[in-house]
Amino acid sequence: MTAEAFNWQVRVYWEDTDAGGVVYYANYLKFMERARSEWLRALGFDQNQLWNERGIVFVVRQATIEYLKPARYDDLLSVSARLKQASRASLVMSQTIERDELLGTAEVTLVCVNAQSFKPARIPDEMLQVFIG
């Protein structure tokens, strides 16, 4: 898949940083999660509706992240989410965090699961059609 990246901006607040004003490493994952949620919303998929009407949610199965440079307090970051691969029950996302330069990269595998049992579930066909074009 070579779909264009979805970009979302986030401002770094004091609560996102450690005592030195550098973004705490786990918060990169939070920023990426928010970008994926906004990517779904931009494609017309509300996660509450997926839960309530379809009984499915997407969960992270695997995340590989590389930290290249620090983000700091008050930075305005651009966080990207790009679909790299889609199958019947999973998505692989390629993500970046940038300021004026690349700060971090990640590959995140999401699995569609039943919202009650958390067992794998099929991604609805209409979603797959939107994802893969």
Backbone torsions as a table, in degrees:
resi	resn	phi	psi	omega
1	MET	NA	139.6	179.8
2	THR	-130.8	32.2	179.6
3	ALA	-59.9	149.3	178.6
4	GLU	-62.9	150.7	178.9
5	ALA	-74.9	141.6	170.9
6	PHE	-90.0	132.4	179.8
7	ASN	-115.3	138.7	-179.1
8	TRP	-136.6	137.9	-179.1
9	GLN	-101.6	145.9	177.4
10	VAL	-142.2	138.0	175.6
11	ARG	-91.7	137.8	177.5
12	VAL	-83.0	120.7	177.5
13	TYR	-100.2	164.8	-179.1
14	TRP	-54.1	-40.1	-178.3
15	GLU	-63.6	-16.8	179.8
16	ASP	-85.2	-8.2	-170.8
17	THR	-111.1	166.6	172.9
18	ASP	-90.1	-171.9	-176.5
19	ALA	-62.8	-20.5	179.6
20	GLY	-91.8	3.7	179.9
21	GLY	80.6	12.7	178.5
22	VAL	-100.6	140.2	-179.6
23	VAL	-59.4	127.0	176.5
24	TYR	-62.0	134.7	-169.9
25	TYR	-54.0	-38.3	-177.6
26	ALA	-68.2	-21.9	-179.1
27	ASN	-71.8	-20.9	172.6
28	TYR	-58.6	-41.8	179.1
29	LEU	-63.6	-38.4	177.7
30	LYS	-64.1	-44.0	179.3
31	PHE	-61.8	-39.8	179.6
32	MET	-68.3	-37.8	176.5
33	GLU	-60.2	-44.4	-179.7
34	ARG	-64.4	-39.3	178.4
35	ALA	-63.6	-40.5	177.2
36	ARG	-64.9	-40.0	177.8
37	SER	-63.2	-42.0	179.2
38	GLU	-69.9	-32.5	174.7
39	TRP	-61.0	-48.4	178.0
40	LEU	-59.8	-44.2	-179.8
41	ARG	-61.5	-42.1	179.9
42	ALA	-64.6	-27.8	177.7
43	LEU	-84.8	-2.4	176.6
44	GLY	96.1	15.8	-178.8
45	PHE	-113.8	111.3	177.5
46	ASP	-88.6	125.4	-175.6
47	GLN	-65.4	-30.9	175.3
48	ASN	-65.1	-40.8	177.7
49	GLN	-65.7	-40.6	178.3
50	LEU	-59.4	-41.1	179.3
51	TRP	-67.7	-53.2	-172.7
52	ASN	-74.7	-38.9	-173.7
53	GLU	-97.5	-29.2	-177.4
54	ARG	-111.9	-15.2	178.8
55	GLY	69.7	30.0	179.0
56	ILE	-127.5	154.9	172.5
57	VAL	-141.8	159.4	174.4
58	PHE	-104.3	130.5	179.0
59	VAL	-122.2	151.4	177.8
60	VAL	-78.5	125.5	176.6
61	ARG	-97.5	-36.6	-177.9
62	GLN	-153.2	142.6	175.4
63	ALA	-140.2	127.0	174.7
64	THR	-118.5	122.3	-175.1
65	ILE	-128.7	141.8	176.1
66	GLU	-121.9	121.8	179.3
67	TYR	-93.0	119.8	-175.6
68	LEU	-103.2	-44.3	-179.8
69	LYS	-147.2	154.9	-177.4
70	PRO	-78.5	144.4	166.0
71	ALA	-95.3	150.6	-174.5
72	ARG	-128.1	165.7	177.7
73	TYR	-48.7	134.0	176.1
74	ASP	75.4	1.4	174.3
75	ASP	-63.8	145.3	169.6
76	LEU	-101.3	113.1	-174.5
77	LEU	-102.0	148.8	171.5
78	SER	-109.4	120.9	-178.0
79	VAL	-113.3	124.7	-178.1
80	SER	-105.1	155.6	173.5
81	ALA	-139.7	121.4	179.7
82	ARG	-131.8	129.1	177.9
83	LEU	-71.5	122.9	-179.8
84	LYS	-98.7	-36.2	-176.2
85	GLN	-156.0	142.9	176.3
86	ALA	-133.5	138.1	174.1
87	SER	-129.9	-172.1	-177.0
88	ARG	-63.9	-27.1	-176.2
89	ALA	-133.6	4.2	-178.0
90	SER	-146.7	159.1	176.4
91	LEU	-130.2	141.7	172.2
92	VAL	-114.2	123.2	-178.1
93	MET	-110.9	140.8	171.8
94	SER	-105.5	131.0	-175.7
95	GLN	-135.3	151.1	175.7
96	THR	-135.7	157.2	169.4
97	ILE	-126.1	127.3	-178.0
98	GLU	-132.6	155.6	169.0
99	ARG	-120.0	-101.1	168.7
100	ASP	-95.3	-8.2	-179.7
101	GLU	-147.7	168.2	-179.0
102	LEU	-71.1	124.9	-178.9
103	LEU	-104.3	-29.9	-178.7
104	GLY	-165.6	155.3	177.3
105	THR	-132.8	155.5	178.0
106	ALA	-153.1	154.5	167.7
107	GLU	-123.8	126.2	-174.3
108	VAL	-126.0	127.8	176.1
109	THR	-101.0	124.7	178.4
110	LEU	-110.1	141.7	177.7
111	VAL	-119.5	135.1	174.5
112	CYS	-81.7	127.3	-179.7
113	VAL	-132.6	158.0	172.3
114	ASN	-64.6	130.3	-175.2
115	ALA	-64.8	-21.9	-179.9
116	GLN	-94.4	-47.9	-174.2
117	SER	-92.6	-18.5	-174.9
118	PHE	60.5	25.1	172.7
119	LYS	-90.0	150.1	-179.2
120	PRO	-52.7	142.0	179.0
121	ALA	-134.9	156.1	177.7
122	ARG	-73.1	140.5	171.3
123	ILE	-74.0	129.8	-179.9
124	PRO	-54.1	140.4	-177.2
125	ASP	-54.7	-40.7	-178.8
126	GLU	-65.5	-29.8	175.3
127	MET	-70.2	-46.4	179.3
128	LEU	-58.4	-40.2	179.2
129	GLN	-62.1	-39.5	176.9
130	VAL	-68.2	-42.3	-178.3
131	PHE	-62.8	-43.4	-172.9
132	ILE	-98.1	-2.0	174.9
133	GLY	84.8	NA	NA
